[in-house]
Structures are given as structure tokens and as C-alpha cells.
Amino acid sequence: MTKDAASLQERIAEVEQRLAEANARLPKHDPPGALIAEIDELDEELEHLQSLGKPKGVEEQIAEVTQRLEEARARLPHHDPPPALIAELDELDEELERLHSLRGARQ
């Protein structure tokens, strides 16, 4: 493994740890908007770092976005969902639609 690849793996591990810690602080009811934003930023950073390591096929991207969408829906409280979480769900839905369209165009 090259120095750059090792450094990338270390950075991915660090962001995964920070994301796990942030998710552990997430209350079941009325999650603070700042915590949701932190988790969103860490998710995006992790996704970006992982994409640097290898190119992903459409099917893999669809699986990843589907997983993220399920995780976001699991954080959705029954009452008064935070706007940041609603925005995240919308973005993930749009990304999933885009990927399905891309897959359809390639078939």
C-alpha cells in the first residue's frame, strides 16, 4: 500500500469514528439541528473520501444511496422533523432517481 493510500485509509477510519460518535449522541426524539448537520457533513466527507479510493459502478452507488436513505429515514422523528433531515431525504431521493436514470440509460 502506498503512503497516499495508507493516509486515505487512515482518514476514512477517522471520519468513520467521528460519524459513529456523532450517531451515538443522536437522541431518539427531537435531535438538535446542529447534530444532524454534523452527521450530514461527516456522511458527505466519508462518501467523498471513499470515492477517492476506487471508482464505483452505478449499482454500487444505488446500493450506497439506498442505504443512506434508509438510515436517514430511521432518524426521522414522528413529530416535527428537523428541516436539515428533510433536506437530506430530498437530496438522497433526487440522487437515487438520478442513478436509476443513469442505469436505465446504460442498459
Buried (B, 14 or more C-beta within 10 A) or exposed (E): EEEEEEEBEEBBEEBBEBBEEBBEEEEEEEBEEEBBBBBBBBBBBBBEBBEEEEEBEBEEBBEBBBEBBEBBEEBEEEEEBBEBBEEBBEBBEEBBEEBEEEBEEEE
